[in-house]
Amino acid sequence: MQKIYYLFFIVLCIACSSSQEVIEFEDATPDWVKKHPVSETHYIGIGIVNKAKNPLDYIQIAQQNALQNLASQIKVNIATQSVFVQLEREYSFEEEFKSDIRIKAEEHLEEYELKGTHQKGDEYWVYYSLNKKTYAEIRQARMEEAMEQAKSLLQYTFRRYSPKERYIHFVKSLEVLKPYLSEPLSCKIDGRNVFLGSEIIAQFRNFMADFRIHSLNKKVKVMIGNKVGELKFSVEFNKERIENIPLVFASEILDVKAFSNLTNEKGIITAIIPKITNTEAIQKMQVGIDTELWLDEATQDKFIKKLARGVKSHQITMPIYVYKPSVFVQTEEKIFNLVSSQQKLKIAAETTLNKLGFKPTSKKNEAELIMSIASNTNKGKAQSNQKMFTAFLNMSVQVKDRNNMIIYSEQLNKLKGIQLSFEQANIKAYENAQEELNSNIIPEFVNSFTK
């Protein structure tokens, strides 16, 4: 009987032990899922994704998340001898640079190892590891390779190549070094010890400084409303006129139209301003080398484009002096078909012109514009015993320039004046004509110069 109890006890113990082992096996969550691993020797990347939300590509997404997590641990240290320190002082884009470099690091990760995967409900986990020493060795090899490539590209920036080719290869040499611009990039060029990034920027700036833009125009003074004729500019490179150089014209006010995009065989480019429509006395335009098409051909990298745009070329500012015309006003103001000496319309026109910035003048031979106003009143029908009388006024306004060309014309017919007598009705009709000049005709004439 004791033997039976003893055997039963042993079986019970074994059963309990097996039960405990089953429980432990069911809770098989890896430690790296419970807590993100930390290592002195390896970069660790953990990625997680919801399978239910991404049923078709959850594995790839989890892997990508793990690599992003791994890359985020790779610090971007900026050496004091790097070109980036110099550029940061000038352009302040450190965070943009670091963020972009991390993305590039993720794209170029090599030799990382898959340490494990885990599934728990709808969750899928991936664990990647990358040896820090291996990463450093690979990065060093890639950096040295990029430096050699950059030095080869610099061979195409010598004077025997066109300015366009030289510009493009300066940009390309910076682009291949982009992941390493935070490093000193110490090397030798023509027997000189240099920091390659700084050397490229220095040569790039010297190259761009060799461009010079010259205005071939005398002082430009133009009346508002007129066009500015041909404006000519030349481009020199190394003190010699050069063709096929693109220029860009910019102005907050002026509408500048270039005849062509490139300098001609004489190194000259021509532009016009179809019409001056702003009343400011001095209106400025900037003229610079347009490197955007060259830049688009060299790279599509936004950061490198920003860096290259920071290497400035020569530009000039050209003023356009704008004046408002002097206007001689002459009137013929008839009263009931009879010539009168009154000058009510002349005074009204001159007053409004002056308020709007145009200069009335008493010297016809000095005026840029001649404004002629002709007016006449006619009596309305007269009836016996009538108490109110009507006068009708017709008026024409015409403006000519010095070439006797009509630049403005307006006609008003049958402006009414109603009063207790024809004489008073005539006065009222002329008052209405003055109001038309002040409120409508003269402002419309002035505005025609700014449209």
The 8 nearest C-alpha neighbors of each residue, nearest first, counted from 0:
[[1, 3, 2, 4, 5, 6, 7, 8],
 [0, 2, 4, 3, 5, 6, 7, 8],
 [3, 1, 5, 0, 4, 6, 7, 8],
 [2, 4, 0, 6, 1, 5, 7, 8],
 [5, 3, 7, 1, 2, 6, 8, 0],
 [4, 6, 2, 8, 3, 7, 1, 9],
 [5, 7, 9, 3, 8, 4, 2, 10],
 [8, 6, 4, 10, 5, 9, 11, 3],
 [7, 9, 11, 5, 6, 10, 4, 12],
 [8, 10, 6, 12, 11, 7, 13, 5],
 [11, 9, 13, 7, 12, 8, 14, 6],
 [10, 12, 14, 8, 9, 13, 7, 15],
 [13, 11, 15, 9, 14, 10, 16, 8],
 [12, 14, 16, 10, 11, 15, 17, 9],
 [15, 13, 11, 17, 16, 12, 18, 10],
 [16, 14, 18, 12, 17, 13, 11, 19],
 [15, 17, 13, 19, 18, 14, 12, 20],
 [18, 16, 20, 14, 15, 19, 13, 21],
 [17, 19, 15, 21, 16, 20, 14, 22],
 [20, 18, 22, 16, 21, 17, 23, 15],
 [19, 21, 17, 23, 22, 18, 24, 16],
 [22, 20, 24, 18, 19, 23, 25, 17],
 [21, 23, 19, 25, 20, 24, 18, 26],
 [22, 24, 20, 26, 21, 25, 19, 27],
 [25, 23, 21, 26, 22, 27, 20, 19],
 [24, 26, 22, 23, 27, 21, 28, 20],
 [27, 25, 24, 23, 28, 22, 29, 21],
 [26, 28, 24, 25, 29, 23, 30, 22],
 [29, 27, 26, 30, 32, 33, 117, 119],
 [30, 28, 31, 32, 27, 33, 117, 26],
 [29, 31, 33, 32, 34, 28, 35, 36],
 [32, 30, 34, 29, 35, 33, 36, 126],
 [33, 31, 30, 29, 34, 35, 28, 124],
 [32, 34, 30, 31, 29, 35, 28, 36],
 [33, 35, 31, 32, 30, 36, 29, 37],
 [34, 36, 31, 37, 32, 33, 45, 30],
 [37, 35, 31, 34, 38, 43, 30, 32],
 [38, 36, 35, 39, 43, 42, 41, 34],
 [39, 37, 41, 40, 36, 42, 43, 128],
 [40, 38, 41, 37, 42, 131, 130, 43],
 [39, 41, 38, 131, 130, 42, 132, 129],
 [42, 40, 130, 131, 129, 38, 39, 43],
 [41, 43, 129, 128, 69, 131, 130, 72],
 [44, 42, 128, 69, 127, 41, 129, 45],
 [43, 45, 69, 65, 68, 127, 66, 126],
 [46, 44, 65, 126, 125, 68, 127, 43],
 [65, 47, 45, 64, 61, 125, 124, 62],
 [46, 48, 124, 61, 123, 125, 122, 45],
 [47, 49, 61, 123, 122, 50, 57, 124],
 [48, 50, 122, 121, 51, 52, 53, 123],
 [51, 49, 53, 121, 54, 52, 57, 122],
 [50, 52, 54, 49, 53, 121, 122, 57],
 [53, 51, 50, 49, 54, 57, 48, 121],
 [52, 54, 50, 57, 51, 55, 56, 49],
 [55, 53, 50, 51, 57, 56, 52, 49],
 [56, 54, 53, 57, 50, 58, 52, 59],
 [57, 55, 58, 59, 53, 54, 60, 50],
 [56, 58, 53, 60, 59, 50, 54, 61],
 [59, 57, 61, 60, 56, 62, 123, 48],
 [60, 58, 62, 61, 56, 57, 63, 64],
 [61, 59, 63, 57, 62, 58, 64, 56],
 [60, 62, 46, 64, 47, 58, 48, 63],
 [63, 61, 59, 65, 60, 64, 125, 46],
 [64, 62, 60, 66, 65, 61, 59, 67],
 [65, 63, 46, 61, 67, 62, 66, 60],
 [46, 64, 66, 45, 44, 68, 62, 63],
 [67, 65, 69, 63, 68, 64, 44, 70],
 [68, 66, 64, 70, 69, 65, 71, 63],
 [67, 69, 44, 65, 71, 66, 70, 64],
 [68, 70, 44, 66, 43, 67, 71, 72],
 [71, 69, 67, 72, 105, 73, 68, 66],
 [72, 70, 68, 69, 73, 67, 101, 74],
 [73, 71, 70, 69, 74, 42, 68, 43],
 [74, 72, 70, 71, 75, 69, 101, 42],
 [73, 75, 72, 76, 71, 101, 70, 97],
 [76, 74, 97, 77, 73, 181, 100, 101],
 [77, 75, 74, 78, 181, 182, 97, 73],
 [76, 78, 181, 182, 75, 79, 81, 84],
 [79, 77, 81, 80, 182, 181, 183, 76],
 [78, 80, 81, 84, 77, 183, 82, 83],
 [81, 79, 183, 78, 82, 194, 84, 182],
 [82, 80, 183, 182, 83, 78, 181, 79],
 [81, 83, 197, 196, 85, 84, 86, 180],
 [82, 84, 86, 81, 85, 181, 87, 180],
 [85, 83, 87, 82, 86, 81, 79, 88],
 [86, 84, 83, 82, 88, 87, 89, 81],
 [87, 85, 83, 89, 88, 84, 90, 82],
 [86, 88, 91, 84, 90, 89, 85, 83],
 [89, 87, 86, 85, 90, 91, 84, 83],
 [90, 88, 86, 87, 91, 85, 309, 92],
 [89, 91, 87, 86, 92, 88, 309, 306],
 [92, 90, 87, 93, 88, 89, 86, 94],
 [91, 93, 95, 94, 90, 87, 96, 86],
 [94, 92, 96, 95, 91, 97, 87, 83],
 [95, 93, 97, 96, 92, 98, 91, 99],
 [94, 96, 98, 92, 93, 97, 99, 302],
 [97, 95, 93, 99, 94, 98, 100, 92],
 [98, 96, 100, 94, 99, 95, 93, 101],
 [99, 97, 101, 95, 100, 96, 94, 102],
 [98, 100, 102, 96, 101, 97, 95, 103],
 [99, 101, 103, 97, 102, 98, 178, 104],
 [102, 100, 104, 98, 103, 99, 97, 105],
 [101, 103, 99, 105, 100, 104, 106, 98],
 [102, 104, 100, 106, 105, 101, 99, 107],
 [105, 103, 101, 107, 102, 106, 100, 108],
 [104, 106, 102, 103, 70, 108, 107, 101],
 [105, 107, 103, 104, 108, 102, 101, 109],
 [108, 106, 104, 105, 103, 109, 102, 138],
 [109, 107, 105, 106, 104, 110, 111, 70],
 [108, 110, 111, 107, 134, 137, 129, 133],
 [111, 109, 112, 129, 108, 133, 134, 130],
 [110, 112, 129, 128, 109, 127, 113, 108],
 [113, 111, 128, 127, 114, 129, 110, 126],
 [112, 114, 127, 115, 126, 128, 111, 125],
 [115, 113, 126, 127, 112, 128, 116, 125],
 [114, 116, 126, 113, 125, 117, 127, 124],
 [117, 115, 125, 124, 126, 118, 114, 123],
 [116, 118, 124, 123, 119, 125, 115, 28],
 [119, 117, 123, 122, 124, 120, 116, 121],
 [118, 120, 122, 121, 123, 117, 28, 124],
 [119, 121, 122, 118, 123, 50, 49, 51],
 [120, 122, 50, 49, 51, 119, 123, 118],
 [123, 121, 49, 119, 120, 118, 48, 50],
 [122, 124, 118, 48, 47, 117, 49, 50],
 [123, 125, 47, 117, 116, 46, 118, 61],
 [126, 124, 116, 46, 45, 61, 62, 115],
 [125, 127, 45, 115, 114, 44, 113, 116],
 [128, 126, 113, 44, 112, 114, 43, 65],
 [127, 129, 43, 112, 111, 42, 44, 41],
 [130, 128, 111, 42, 41, 131, 112, 43],
 [129, 131, 41, 133, 132, 40, 134, 42],
 [132, 130, 134, 41, 133, 40, 135, 129],
 [131, 133, 135, 134, 130, 136, 40, 41],
 [134, 132, 136, 130, 131, 135, 137, 129],
 [133, 135, 131, 137, 132, 136, 138, 130],
 [136, 134, 138, 132, 133, 137, 139, 131],
 [137, 135, 139, 133, 138, 134, 132, 140],
 [136, 138, 140, 134, 139, 135, 141, 133],
 [139, 137, 141, 135, 140, 136, 142, 134],
 [138, 140, 142, 136, 137, 141, 135, 143],
 [141, 139, 137, 143, 142, 138, 144, 136],
 [140, 142, 144, 138, 139, 143, 137, 145],
 [143, 141, 145, 139, 144, 140, 138, 146],
 [144, 142, 146, 140, 145, 141, 139, 147],
 [143, 145, 141, 147, 142, 146, 140, 148],
 [146, 144, 148, 142, 143, 147, 175, 176],
 [147, 145, 149, 143, 148, 144, 142, 150],
 [148, 146, 150, 144, 149, 145, 151, 143],
 [147, 149, 145, 151, 146, 150, 152, 144],
 [150, 148, 172, 146, 152, 151, 147, 145],
 [151, 149, 153, 147, 152, 148, 146, 154],
 [150, 152, 148, 149, 153, 154, 147, 155],
 [153, 151, 149, 154, 150, 172, 155, 168],
 [154, 152, 150, 155, 156, 151, 149, 168],
 [153, 155, 152, 151, 156, 157, 150, 168],
 [154, 156, 153, 157, 152, 165, 168, 160],
 [157, 155, 165, 153, 154, 168, 158, 169],
 [156, 158, 155, 159, 160, 154, 165, 153],
 [159, 157, 160, 156, 161, 165, 162, 155],
 [158, 160, 157, 161, 156, 155, 165, 162],
 [159, 161, 158, 157, 164, 165, 162, 155],
 [160, 162, 164, 163, 165, 159, 158, 156],
 [163, 161, 165, 164, 166, 160, 158, 156],
 [162, 164, 166, 161, 165, 167, 293, 160],
 [165, 163, 167, 161, 166, 162, 160, 168],
 [164, 166, 156, 162, 168, 163, 167, 155],
 [165, 167, 163, 169, 164, 168, 162, 170],
 [168, 166, 297, 164, 170, 165, 169, 171],
 [169, 167, 171, 170, 165, 166, 152, 172],
 [168, 170, 166, 172, 167, 171, 165, 203],
 [169, 171, 173, 167, 168, 172, 174, 297],
 [170, 172, 168, 174, 173, 169, 297, 167],
 [173, 171, 149, 169, 174, 170, 175, 152],
 [174, 172, 176, 170, 171, 175, 177, 169],
 [173, 175, 171, 177, 176, 172, 303, 170],
 [176, 174, 172, 177, 173, 145, 171, 149],
 [177, 175, 173, 174, 179, 178, 145, 180],
 [176, 178, 174, 180, 179, 175, 173, 303],
 [179, 177, 176, 100, 180, 103, 104, 175],
 [178, 180, 181, 177, 176, 182, 142, 184],
 [181, 179, 182, 177, 178, 83, 176, 81],
 [180, 182, 77, 179, 81, 83, 78, 76],
 [183, 181, 81, 180, 179, 184, 78, 77],
 [182, 184, 81, 80, 185, 194, 78, 181],
 [185, 183, 194, 195, 182, 186, 196, 81],
 [184, 186, 194, 183, 193, 195, 192, 187],
 [187, 185, 193, 192, 194, 184, 195, 188],
 [186, 188, 192, 191, 190, 193, 189, 185],
 [189, 187, 191, 190, 192, 186, 193, 150],
 [190, 188, 191, 187, 192, 193, 186, 150],
 [189, 191, 188, 187, 192, 193, 186, 185],
 [192, 190, 187, 188, 189, 193, 186, 194],
 [193, 191, 187, 186, 188, 190, 185, 194],
 [194, 192, 186, 195, 185, 187, 191, 198],
 [193, 195, 185, 184, 197, 183, 196, 198],
 [194, 196, 198, 184, 197, 193, 185, 199],
 [197, 195, 82, 199, 198, 194, 200, 180],
 [198, 196, 82, 200, 195, 199, 194, 201],
 [197, 199, 195, 201, 196, 200, 194, 202],
 [200, 198, 202, 196, 201, 197, 203, 195],
 [199, 201, 203, 197, 198, 202, 204, 196],
 [202, 200, 198, 204, 203, 199, 197, 205],
 [203, 201, 205, 199, 204, 200, 206, 198],
 [204, 202, 200, 206, 201, 205, 199, 169],
 [205, 203, 207, 201, 206, 202, 310, 208],
 [206, 204, 208, 202, 203, 207, 201, 209],
 [205, 207, 203, 204, 208, 209, 202, 210],
 [208, 206, 312, 204, 209, 205, 210, 203],
 [207, 209, 205, 210, 206, 312, 204, 313],
 [208, 210, 237, 207, 236, 206, 211, 205],
 [211, 209, 236, 208, 235, 207, 313, 312],
 [210, 212, 235, 234, 313, 236, 209, 213],
 [213, 211, 234, 233, 235, 314, 313, 315],
 [214, 212, 233, 232, 215, 234, 211, 315],
 [213, 215, 232, 216, 231, 233, 212, 317],
 [216, 214, 231, 232, 213, 217, 233, 230],
 [217, 215, 214, 231, 230, 218, 219, 232],
 [216, 218, 219, 215, 214, 220, 230, 231],
 [217, 219, 220, 216, 319, 320, 318, 317],
 [220, 218, 319, 217, 320, 221, 216, 318],
 [221, 219, 320, 321, 319, 218, 222, 322],
 [222, 220, 321, 320, 322, 223, 219, 225],
 [223, 221, 322, 321, 225, 323, 224, 324],
 [222, 224, 275, 225, 323, 322, 321, 448],
 [223, 225, 448, 275, 276, 274, 449, 222],
 [226, 224, 274, 223, 222, 275, 227, 221],
 [227, 225, 274, 273, 272, 275, 228, 224],
 [226, 228, 272, 271, 273, 225, 229, 274],
 [229, 227, 271, 226, 230, 272, 273, 270],
 [228, 230, 271, 270, 269, 231, 227, 272],
 [229, 231, 270, 269, 271, 228, 216, 232],
 [232, 230, 269, 215, 268, 229, 216, 214],
 [231, 233, 214, 215, 268, 267, 213, 269],
 [232, 234, 267, 213, 266, 212, 268, 214],
 [235, 233, 212, 266, 211, 240, 241, 213],
 [236, 234, 240, 239, 211, 238, 241, 210],
 [235, 237, 210, 238, 239, 209, 241, 240],
 [236, 238, 209, 239, 235, 210, 211, 240],
 [239, 237, 236, 235, 240, 211, 209, 210],
 [238, 240, 235, 236, 237, 241, 234, 266],
 [241, 239, 235, 266, 234, 236, 265, 238],
 [240, 242, 266, 235, 234, 239, 236, 265],
 [241, 243, 266, 262, 264, 263, 244, 265],
 [244, 242, 261, 262, 263, 245, 241, 266],
 [243, 245, 261, 262, 242, 246, 241, 288],
 [246, 244, 261, 289, 260, 288, 243, 262],
 [247, 245, 288, 289, 287, 244, 261, 260],
 [246, 248, 289, 287, 286, 288, 249, 245],
 [249, 247, 286, 285, 255, 246, 287, 284],
 [248, 250, 285, 284, 247, 286, 251, 255],
 [251, 249, 284, 252, 253, 285, 283, 248],
 [250, 252, 253, 249, 284, 283, 254, 282],
 [253, 251, 250, 254, 282, 277, 283, 284],
 [252, 254, 250, 255, 251, 284, 272, 275],
 [253, 255, 272, 256, 252, 273, 250, 274],
 [256, 254, 272, 253, 271, 257, 248, 270],
 [255, 257, 271, 270, 272, 258, 254, 273],
 [256, 258, 270, 259, 269, 271, 255, 260],
 [259, 257, 270, 269, 256, 260, 268, 271],
 [260, 258, 257, 261, 268, 269, 262, 270],
 [259, 261, 245, 246, 257, 262, 258, 268],
 [262, 260, 245, 243, 244, 259, 263, 246],
 [261, 263, 268, 267, 242, 266, 243, 244],
 [264, 262, 266, 242, 265, 267, 261, 243],
 [263, 265, 242, 266, 262, 241, 267, 243],
 [266, 264, 263, 267, 242, 240, 241, 262],
 [265, 267, 242, 241, 240, 262, 263, 233],
 [268, 266, 233, 262, 263, 265, 232, 234],
 [267, 269, 262, 232, 231, 233, 263, 261],
 [270, 268, 231, 230, 258, 257, 229, 232],
 [269, 271, 257, 230, 256, 258, 229, 231],
 [272, 270, 229, 256, 228, 230, 227, 255],
 [271, 273, 255, 227, 274, 226, 254, 256],
 [274, 272, 226, 271, 227, 275, 254, 255],
 [275, 273, 226, 225, 272, 224, 276, 227],
 [274, 276, 224, 223, 225, 277, 226, 253],
 [275, 277, 449, 224, 274, 450, 448, 223],
 [278, 276, 279, 275, 449, 252, 223, 253],
 [277, 279, 280, 276, 223, 321, 323, 322],
 [280, 278, 281, 277, 282, 321, 322, 320],
 [279, 281, 321, 320, 322, 278, 282, 319],
 [282, 280, 320, 279, 319, 321, 318, 283],
 [281, 283, 319, 318, 279, 320, 280, 252],
 [284, 282, 318, 317, 319, 250, 281, 316],
 [283, 285, 250, 317, 316, 249, 318, 286],
 [286, 284, 316, 249, 248, 315, 250, 317],
 [285, 287, 248, 315, 314, 247, 316, 249],
 [288, 286, 314, 247, 246, 289, 313, 285],
 [287, 289, 246, 245, 290, 247, 312, 314],
 [290, 288, 246, 247, 245, 291, 287, 292],
 [289, 291, 293, 292, 294, 288, 245, 246],
 [290, 292, 294, 293, 289, 295, 296, 308],
 [293, 291, 295, 294, 290, 296, 289, 297],
 [294, 292, 296, 290, 291, 295, 297, 167],
 [293, 295, 291, 297, 292, 296, 290, 298],
 [296, 294, 292, 297, 293, 298, 291, 299],
 [295, 297, 293, 294, 298, 292, 167, 299],
 [296, 298, 167, 294, 295, 171, 293, 170],
 [299, 297, 300, 295, 296, 294, 171, 304],
 [298, 300, 301, 295, 297, 304, 296, 303],
 [299, 301, 303, 298, 302, 304, 174, 305],
 [302, 300, 304, 303, 299, 305, 298, 306],
 [301, 303, 305, 304, 300, 306, 96, 99],
 [304, 302, 306, 305, 300, 301, 307, 174],
 [305, 303, 301, 307, 302, 306, 308, 300],
 [304, 306, 302, 308, 303, 307, 301, 309],
 [305, 307, 303, 309, 304, 308, 302, 310],
 [308, 306, 304, 309, 310, 305, 303, 170],
 [309, 307, 305, 310, 306, 304, 311, 290],
 [308, 310, 307, 306, 311, 305, 90, 89],
 [311, 309, 308, 307, 204, 312, 306, 203],
 [312, 310, 309, 308, 313, 207, 204, 208],
 [311, 313, 207, 208, 314, 288, 210, 310],
 [314, 312, 211, 210, 287, 208, 212, 311],
 [315, 313, 287, 286, 212, 312, 285, 288],
 [314, 316, 286, 285, 317, 287, 212, 313],
 [317, 315, 285, 284, 286, 283, 318, 314],
 [316, 318, 284, 283, 285, 315, 319, 286],
 [319, 317, 283, 282, 281, 320, 284, 316],
 [318, 320, 282, 219, 281, 283, 220, 321],
 [321, 319, 220, 281, 280, 219, 221, 318],
 [322, 320, 280, 221, 222, 220, 281, 223],
 [321, 323, 222, 223, 280, 221, 324, 320],
 [322, 324, 357, 223, 222, 325, 321, 356],
 [325, 323, 367, 357, 326, 222, 358, 322],
 [324, 326, 358, 366, 367, 359, 360, 357],
 [327, 325, 359, 368, 366, 369, 360, 358],
 [326, 328, 369, 360, 363, 366, 359, 370],
 [329, 327, 370, 371, 369, 326, 345, 330],
 [330, 328, 371, 370, 372, 345, 327, 331],
 [331, 329, 372, 373, 371, 345, 332, 328],
 [330, 332, 373, 374, 333, 372, 329, 338],
 [331, 333, 374, 330, 373, 375, 339, 338],
 [334, 332, 375, 338, 337, 339, 336, 374],
 [333, 335, 337, 376, 336, 375, 339, 338],
 [334, 336, 376, 377, 337, 333, 375, 378],
 [337, 335, 334, 333, 375, 376, 338, 377],
 [336, 338, 333, 334, 335, 339, 375, 332],
 [339, 337, 333, 334, 332, 336, 340, 331],
 [340, 338, 333, 341, 332, 337, 334, 331],
 [339, 341, 342, 338, 332, 331, 333, 343],
 [340, 342, 339, 343, 332, 344, 333, 331],
 [343, 341, 345, 344, 346, 340, 332, 330],
 [342, 344, 346, 345, 341, 347, 433, 429],
 [343, 345, 347, 346, 342, 433, 348, 330],
 [346, 344, 342, 348, 347, 343, 330, 349],
 [345, 347, 349, 343, 344, 348, 350, 342],
 [346, 348, 344, 350, 345, 349, 433, 343],
 [349, 347, 345, 351, 350, 346, 344, 352],
 [350, 348, 352, 346, 351, 347, 359, 353],
 [349, 351, 347, 353, 348, 352, 346, 354],
 [350, 352, 354, 353, 348, 349, 437, 355],
 [353, 351, 349, 357, 355, 354, 350, 348],
 [352, 354, 356, 357, 350, 351, 355, 358],
 [355, 353, 351, 352, 356, 350, 357, 349],
 [356, 354, 352, 353, 357, 351, 445, 442],
 [357, 355, 353, 354, 352, 358, 323, 351],
 [356, 358, 352, 353, 323, 355, 324, 325],
 [357, 359, 325, 353, 326, 360, 324, 356],
 [360, 358, 326, 325, 349, 327, 353, 357],
 [361, 359, 327, 362, 326, 325, 358, 366],
 [360, 362, 327, 363, 359, 328, 366, 326],
 [363, 361, 360, 365, 364, 366, 327, 326],
 [362, 364, 366, 365, 327, 361, 360, 369],
 [363, 365, 362, 366, 367, 327, 361, 401],
 [366, 364, 363, 362, 367, 325, 360, 327],
 [365, 367, 325, 363, 368, 326, 364, 327],
 [366, 368, 325, 324, 401, 400, 326, 365],
 [369, 367, 400, 326, 366, 399, 327, 325],
 [368, 370, 327, 399, 398, 326, 328, 371],
 [371, 369, 398, 328, 397, 327, 329, 368],
 [370, 372, 329, 397, 330, 396, 328, 398],
 [373, 371, 330, 396, 395, 329, 331, 370],
 [374, 372, 331, 395, 394, 330, 332, 371],
 [375, 373, 394, 332, 393, 333, 331, 395],
 [374, 376, 333, 393, 392, 334, 336, 332],
 [375, 377, 392, 335, 334, 391, 390, 393],
 [378, 376, 335, 391, 390, 392, 379, 375],
 [379, 377, 390, 389, 391, 380, 335, 376],
 [378, 380, 389, 390, 381, 377, 391, 388],
 [379, 381, 382, 378, 389, 388, 390, 377],
 [380, 382, 379, 383, 388, 385, 378, 389],
 [383, 381, 385, 384, 380, 386, 388, 379],
 [384, 382, 385, 381, 386, 380, 387, 388],
 [383, 385, 382, 386, 381, 387, 388, 419],
 [386, 384, 383, 382, 387, 381, 388, 419],
 [385, 387, 419, 384, 388, 420, 418, 383],
 [388, 386, 419, 418, 385, 417, 420, 389],
 [387, 389, 420, 418, 421, 417, 419, 424],
 [390, 388, 417, 379, 416, 424, 378, 421],
 [389, 391, 378, 416, 424, 425, 379, 377],
 [392, 390, 413, 415, 377, 376, 414, 378],
 [393, 391, 376, 414, 413, 375, 428, 412],
 [392, 394, 412, 413, 375, 374, 411, 376],
 [393, 395, 374, 411, 373, 410, 412, 392],
 [396, 394, 410, 373, 372, 409, 411, 374],
 [397, 395, 372, 409, 408, 371, 410, 373],
 [396, 398, 408, 371, 407, 370, 409, 372],
 [399, 397, 370, 407, 369, 406, 405, 371],
 [400, 398, 405, 404, 369, 403, 406, 368],
 [399, 401, 368, 403, 402, 404, 367, 369],
 [402, 400, 403, 367, 368, 399, 404, 369],
 [401, 403, 400, 404, 399, 405, 367, 368],
 [404, 402, 400, 399, 401, 405, 369, 398],
 [405, 403, 399, 402, 400, 406, 401, 398],
 [404, 406, 399, 407, 398, 403, 400, 397],
 [405, 407, 399, 398, 404, 400, 408, 397],
 [408, 406, 398, 397, 405, 444, 409, 399],
 [407, 409, 397, 396, 398, 410, 406, 405],
 [408, 410, 396, 395, 397, 411, 407, 440],
 [409, 411, 395, 394, 396, 412, 408, 393],
 [412, 410, 394, 393, 395, 409, 413, 414],
 [411, 413, 393, 414, 394, 392, 410, 391],
 [414, 412, 391, 392, 393, 415, 411, 390],
 [413, 415, 392, 391, 412, 428, 393, 416],
 [416, 414, 391, 428, 390, 413, 417, 392],
 [415, 417, 428, 424, 427, 390, 389, 425],
 [418, 416, 389, 424, 388, 415, 390, 387],
 [417, 419, 424, 388, 387, 420, 423, 416],
 [420, 418, 387, 388, 386, 423, 421, 424],
 [421, 419, 423, 388, 422, 418, 424, 387],
 [420, 422, 424, 423, 388, 425, 389, 390],
 [421, 423, 425, 420, 424, 426, 418, 390],
 [422, 424, 426, 420, 425, 421, 418, 427],
 [423, 425, 418, 416, 417, 421, 427, 390],
 [426, 424, 428, 422, 423, 390, 427, 421],
 [427, 425, 423, 429, 424, 428, 430, 422],
 [426, 428, 416, 430, 424, 425, 429, 423],
 [427, 429, 416, 425, 431, 430, 415, 426],
 [430, 428, 432, 426, 431, 427, 433, 425],
 [431, 429, 427, 433, 432, 428, 426, 434],
 [430, 432, 434, 428, 429, 433, 427, 435],
 [431, 433, 429, 435, 434, 430, 428, 436],
 [434, 432, 430, 436, 435, 431, 344, 347],
 [433, 435, 431, 437, 432, 436, 438, 430],
 [436, 434, 432, 438, 439, 433, 437, 440],
 [435, 437, 440, 433, 434, 441, 439, 438],
 [438, 436, 434, 435, 351, 439, 441, 433],
 [439, 437, 435, 436, 434, 440, 442, 441],
 [440, 438, 435, 442, 436, 443, 441, 437],
 [439, 441, 436, 443, 442, 444, 435, 438],
 [440, 442, 444, 443, 436, 439, 437, 445],
 [443, 441, 445, 444, 439, 440, 446, 438],
 [444, 442, 446, 440, 441, 445, 439, 447],
 [443, 445, 441, 447, 442, 446, 440, 407],
 [446, 444, 442, 447, 443, 448, 441, 355],
 [447, 445, 443, 448, 449, 444, 442, 450],
 [446, 448, 444, 445, 449, 450, 443, 224],
 [449, 447, 224, 446, 445, 450, 276, 223],
 [448, 450, 276, 446, 447, 277, 224, 275],
 [449, 447, 448, 276, 446, 224, 274, 275]]
